[in-house]
Amino acid sequence: MNTEVTAPRPYNAVPGRIVHDADAHVMETPNWLRDHADAAIQDRIAPLRYPGGNELRQTGDPAEQQRDLEAAFDRLAQRHRSDDYQADEAEQIMLRKNFAATGSFLPEDRGRALDLLGFSSQLVFNTFHNRRLHDWEHSGDIELAYGAARAHNRAMLEFCAVDRRLLSTCYVPLADFELAKAMAGEVIDGGAAAILIASGCPAGHSPTHVGLDPVWAQAQEAGLPIVFHVGGTGDLIDPNYFKNGLPVPPDFHGGEENFRSVDYIGIPHPPMQTLATMIFDGVLERFPRLKFGVIEQGAIWVPSWTRQMESALEAFGRHEERLRALSLRPTEYVRRQVRATPYPTEDVGWIIEQAGPEVCMFSSDYPHVEGGRRPIERFEASLGDASDEVRGLFYRDNFLDLMGSAGAALQR
């Protein structure tokens, strides 16, 4: 009798295809941030409450869970650890979402999730804290802004420490020049794989201010990218756009607190403005080995954005000294130093044709609903007859290039 156990077939089942995931998430439990904060600010960090209940829909009745979240998560952790729950993980790996997904909040399970996904690595972001970190950074309360960022970074490093394939993103507020410089050094020494900053402008100064050059210098020297992620701004659009006398349409989850079609249009505007300013003010010129990742903010805008910057260079190049000082054209800086993750609903083949093969990277958004159940299939459909070389850049090489020292370590 043959008793050999066959390993489950991973989601990425194409022989020889190496896939690196440029956007994945931890699902933070209620006291995730508070538990990692210094005592001086712990009481100032409110627990998460998940008011819409959307992230709890696959794990039971949201209202019942919200009555006692601590007990609900204890029960959920026990369920994740049960033989019954793990018995069909391979079949469910792209179907279970949010807190129901394998490795979503239990770090010891995340390596198993990577095996079932068939991904060689994941760049890991928080789920619920980008807006909080942005708002604290803009509050004027420097102690809270940097203290909360430090708590976030401890929690991220701890979660990702269980498996070398998990690459942590650590947040550095740019509100204070000296504290930003110190925190950049702190997260680099702590083992961060990427430095996360808000997509929009800091309070009181430009992200291109020369006082922030020590942050970029440390990241370049260490081989760490600077990354932006959706959620790292205030409101994407004026909320009055939704005051139209009609019901507010539901979002992906069936609630009202995430993105819908109208605010979806505003997602790329903050990184477009921030990166254009960095190019025009010479940050990419001064730090030619520093890479920037635009994550979960789409990429369909990249071709028109690069052309708009080219037009700005033509219009203002003779009159602005900063533009005359640039050694490359905007498109060349983008191809050299900027990488972005298209949404599965975008035509990645067209983006690559228009913007070049160096820019786009694969991402799954695991374990979020927005990533869908079949991201590879959707990307494959839009890649069409693209060459194996182009596919290799999209699934593997552009990510490794972005990740610098962490990417090199993955190949050892």
C-alpha positions in Angstrom: 0.0 0.0 0.0 1.4 3.4 -1.0 1.3 5.7 2.1 3.3 8.5 0.5 1.8 11.9 1.3 1.6 14.3 -1.6 2.4 17.9 -0.9 -0.5 20.2 -1.7 -0.3 22.1 -5.0 0.4 25.7 -4.3 -1.6 28.6 -5.8 1.4 29.6 -8.0 1.8 26.2 -9.6 3.6 27.2 -12.8 6.9 25.1 -12.9 9.9 27.3 -12.7 8.0 30.6 -12.1 9.5 32.5 -9.1 7.0 35.0 -7.7 7.8 37.7 -5.2 4.8 39.4 -3.6 5.3 43.2 -3.3 2.1 43.8 -1.2 1.0 41.6 1.6 -0.4 42.4 5.1 -0.6 41.5 8.7 -4.1 41.7 10.2 -3.6 43.6 13.4 -5.5 42.4 16.5 -7.1 45.1 18.8 -4.1 45.8 21.0 -1.4 45.0 18.5 0.0 48.6 18.5 -0.7 49.3 22.2 1.1 46.1 23.3 4.3 47.2 21.5 4.3 50.8 22.7 6.4 52.4 25.4 4.6 52.8 28.7 4.6 56.5 28.3 2.2 56.5 25.4 0.3 53.1 25.8 -2.7 54.7 27.4 -3.0 57.2 24.5 -3.4 54.5 21.8 -7.0 53.3 21.6 -7.5 49.6 20.7 -8.9 48.8 17.3 -12.6 48.3 17.1 -13.4 47.4 13.5 -16.5 49.5 13.5 -17.8 48.4 10.1 -17.4 44.8 11.0 -16.2 44.0 7.4 -12.9 42.4 8.4 -14.8 40.0 10.8 -17.5 38.7 8.3 -15.6 35.5 7.5 -15.0 34.7 11.1 -18.6 34.9 12.4 -21.2 37.5 13.2 -19.4 40.9 13.5 -21.7 42.2 16.2 -21.3 39.2 18.4 -17.5 39.3 18.0 -17.3 43.0 18.7 -19.1 42.5 22.1 -15.9 41.0 23.4 -13.0 41.2 20.9 -10.4 39.7 23.2 -12.5 36.6 23.7 -13.4 36.5 20.0 -9.8 36.5 18.9 -8.8 33.9 21.5 -11.5 31.6 20.0 -10.4 32.4 16.5 -6.7 31.6 17.2 -7.8 28.2 18.6 -9.8 27.6 15.4 -6.8 28.5 13.2 -4.7 26.0 15.2 -7.2 23.2 14.9 -6.7 20.1 12.7 -10.0 20.7 11.1 -9.2 24.3 10.0 -5.8 23.3 8.7 -7.0 20.2 6.9 -8.2 22.2 3.8 -5.9 25.2 3.9 -4.4 24.4 0.5 -7.9 24.6 -1.1 -8.8 27.7 0.9 -5.6 29.7 0.6 -7.0 32.2 -1.8 -10.6 32.0 -0.6 -10.3 32.7 3.1 -9.7 36.5 3.6 -8.8 38.9 6.3 -8.8 37.3 9.8 -10.0 34.0 8.4 -6.8 33.6 6.2 -3.9 31.4 7.2 -1.1 33.5 8.8 -3.2 36.6 8.8 -2.5 37.4 12.4 -0.7 34.3 13.8 2.9 34.8 12.7 3.8 31.1 13.3 1.3 30.2 10.4 2.6 32.7 7.9 5.4 30.6 6.5 2.9 27.8 5.8 0.8 30.4 4.0 3.8 31.3 1.8 4.3 27.6 1.0 0.6 27.2 0.0 0.7 30.4 -2.1 3.9 29.4 -3.8 5.5 32.8 -3.3 9.2 33.2 -2.6 8.8 36.3 -0.4 6.3 38.9 0.7 6.8 42.5 1.5 4.5 42.9 4.6 2.5 46.0 5.5 0.1 46.8 8.3 -3.6 46.8 7.5 -5.3 49.3 9.9 -2.5 51.8 10.9 -1.4 53.8 7.8 -4.1 56.5 8.4 -3.5 56.5 12.1 0.3 56.9 11.7 -0.3 59.7 9.1 -2.7 61.5 11.4 -0.5 61.3 14.4 2.4 62.6 12.3 0.3 65.6 11.3 -1.1 66.2 14.8 1.8 68.3 16.1 2.3 65.8 18.9 5.8 64.6 18.1 6.1 62.3 21.1 3.0 60.4 20.0 3.9 60.4 16.4 7.3 58.9 16.9 6.3 56.7 19.8 3.4 55.1 17.8 5.8 54.6 14.8 8.3 52.9 17.1 5.5 50.6 18.4 4.4 49.8 14.8 8.0 49.0 13.8 8.5 46.7 16.8 5.3 44.8 16.0 6.2 44.5 12.3 9.7 43.2 12.9 8.4 40.7 15.5 5.7 39.4 13.0 8.2 39.0 10.2 11.0 37.5 12.3 9.4 34.0 12.1 10.4 33.5 8.4 13.2 35.0 6.4 10.9 35.3 3.4 8.8 37.9 5.3 10.1 41.3 4.6 9.1 44.0 7.1 8.1 47.6 6.3 8.9 50.1 9.1 7.4 53.6 9.3 9.5 56.7 9.6 7.6 60.0 10.2 9.1 62.9 8.4 7.8 65.6 10.7 11.0 66.3 12.5 14.4 66.2 10.7 16.5 64.9 13.6 14.0 62.4 14.8 13.4 61.1 11.3 17.2 60.6 10.8 17.4 58.8 14.2 14.4 56.6 13.5 15.7 55.7 10.0 18.9 54.5 11.6 16.9 52.6 14.3 14.8 50.6 11.8 17.8 49.8 9.6 19.7 48.5 12.6 16.6 46.6 13.7 16.4 44.6 10.5 13.7 46.5 8.4 13.5 45.5 4.8 11.9 48.8 3.6 11.2 52.3 5.0 7.5 53.2 4.8 6.6 56.9 4.6 3.4 58.7 4.1 2.4 59.1 0.4 1.5 62.8 0.9 3.4 65.8 2.2 4.6 66.1 5.8 3.3 68.9 7.9 5.3 72.1 7.6 7.8 71.2 4.9 8.3 69.3 1.7 9.4 65.7 1.6 12.3 67.0 -0.5 13.6 69.3 2.2 17.4 69.0 2.5 16.9 68.3 6.2 15.6 64.9 5.2 18.7 64.0 3.1 20.2 62.0 6.0 17.1 59.7 5.9 17.6 59.0 2.1 21.4 58.7 2.6 21.0 56.0 5.2 18.4 54.1 3.2 20.6 54.2 0.1 23.7 53.1 2.0 21.8 50.2 3.6 20.2 49.2 0.3 16.6 49.7 1.6 13.8 51.2 -0.6 11.5 54.0 0.4 7.9 52.7 0.0 4.5 54.4 -0.1 1.3 52.5 0.5 -2.4 53.4 0.1 -3.9 54.8 3.3 -0.9 56.9 4.1 -2.7 60.2 3.6 -5.7 62.1 4.9 -9.0 61.9 2.9 -8.2 61.1 -0.7 -10.9 63.4 -2.0 -13.2 66.1 -0.6 -16.0 64.2 1.2 -18.5 66.5 -0.2 -18.3 64.5 -3.5 -20.5 62.0 -1.7 -23.1 64.5 -0.7 -25.1 63.9 -3.9 -28.6 63.2 -2.5 -28.1 59.5 -3.2 -27.2 56.5 -1.0 -23.5 56.0 -0.5 -22.6 52.8 -2.4 -21.1 49.9 -0.5 -17.3 49.2 -0.8 -15.6 45.9 -1.5 -16.7 44.5 1.9 -20.2 45.7 1.9 -19.6 48.7 4.2 -18.8 52.3 3.8 -15.3 52.8 5.2 -13.1 51.6 2.3 -12.7 52.6 -1.3 -15.4 53.0 -3.9 -15.3 54.1 -7.5 -15.1 57.9 -6.9 -12.4 57.9 -4.2 -10.5 55.2 -6.1 -9.7 57.9 -8.7 -7.9 59.8 -6.0 -5.6 57.0 -4.8 -2.5 57.8 -7.0 -2.6 61.5 -6.6 -0.5 61.8 -3.4 2.4 59.6 -4.6 2.3 61.2 -8.1 2.8 64.6 -6.5 5.3 63.5 -3.9 7.5 61.6 -6.4 7.3 64.3 -9.0 8.5 66.8 -6.5 11.3 64.5 -5.4 12.4 64.2 -9.0 12.2 67.9 -9.8 13.9 68.9 -6.5 16.8 66.5 -7.2 16.3 63.8 -4.5 16.7 61.0 -7.1 19.6 62.9 -8.6 21.4 63.2 -5.3 20.6 59.5 -4.4 20.9 57.6 -7.6 20.8 54.2 -6.0 17.8 54.9 -3.8 14.7 53.0 -5.0 11.0 53.9 -4.4 8.1 51.5 -4.3 4.5 52.7 -4.9 2.4 49.9 -3.4 -1.3 49.3 -3.7 -1.8 52.6 -5.5 -2.1 51.1 -8.9 0.1 51.8 -11.9 -2.3 52.7 -14.8 -1.4 56.3 -14.1 2.4 55.9 -14.6 2.5 56.5 -18.4 0.5 59.7 -18.3 2.3 60.9 -15.2 5.7 60.5 -16.8 4.6 62.3 -19.9 3.2 65.1 -17.7 6.6 65.4 -16.0 8.3 65.5 -19.4 5.9 68.3 -20.4 6.7 70.2 -17.2 10.4 69.9 -17.9 9.9 71.3 -21.4 7.7 74.2 -20.1 9.9 75.2 -17.1 13.4 73.8 -17.9 14.9 77.0 -19.1 13.6 79.0 -16.1 14.1 76.7 -13.1 17.7 76.1 -12.0 16.7 72.9 -10.2 15.4 71.4 -13.5 18.6 72.5 -15.4 20.6 70.7 -12.7 19.1 67.3 -13.5 21.3 64.9 -15.4 18.3 62.7 -16.6 14.9 63.2 -17.9 11.9 62.4 -15.6 11.1 59.2 -17.5 14.7 58.0 -17.0 14.6 58.5 -13.3 11.3 56.6 -13.1 12.7 53.6 -15.0 15.9 53.7 -12.9 14.4 54.1 -9.5 10.6 53.8 -9.2 8.6 50.5 -9.1 4.9 50.2 -8.7 2.2 47.5 -8.3 -0.7 47.5 -10.7 -4.1 46.5 -9.5 -5.3 43.1 -11.0 -8.1 45.1 -12.8 -5.5 47.2 -14.6 -4.1 46.3 -18.0 -0.5 45.5 -16.9 0.5 44.6 -20.5 -0.5 48.1 -21.7 1.3 49.8 -18.8 4.5 47.9 -19.6 4.2 48.8 -23.3 3.8 52.5 -22.4 6.1 52.9 -19.4 8.7 50.2 -20.0 9.3 46.7 -18.5 11.3 48.0 -15.5 8.4 49.5 -13.4 5.6 47.0 -12.7 5.7 44.3 -10.0 3.3 41.6 -9.0 1.3 41.8 -5.8 -1.4 39.8 -4.2 -2.6 42.0 -1.3 -2.9 38.8 0.7 -5.0 38.3 2.8 -7.2 41.3 1.8 -10.5 40.9 -0.1 -9.4 43.6 -2.6 -6.6 41.4 -3.9 -9.1 39.0 -5.3 -9.0 35.2 -5.5 -7.0 34.9 -8.8 -4.6 37.8 -9.2 -2.0 35.8 -11.2 -4.7 34.7 -13.7 -5.9 38.3 -14.1 -2.3 39.6 -14.6 -1.6 36.8 -17.0 -4.6 37.7 -19.1 -3.4 41.3 -19.5 0.2 40.3 -20.1 -1.0 38.4 -23.1 1.9 37.4 -25.4 4.6 39.3 -23.4 7.9 37.5 -23.5 9.3 35.3 -20.7 11.8 38.1 -20.0 9.0 40.6 -19.4 7.2 38.1 -17.2 10.3 37.5 -15.2 10.7 41.2 -14.6 7.1 41.5 -13.5 7.0 38.5 -11.1 10.6 38.5 -9.9 13.3 40.8 -11.0 11.8 44.2 -10.6 10.9 43.3 -7.0 14.4 42.1 -6.3 15.8 45.3 -7.8 13.5 47.4 -5.6 14.4 45.5 -2.4 18.2 46.0 -2.7 20.0 44.3 0.2 16.9 42.3 1.2 16.5 41.1 -2.4 20.1 40.1 -2.6 19.7 38.1 0.7 16.7 36.2 -0.7 18.9 34.9 -3.5 21.6 33.6 -1.3 
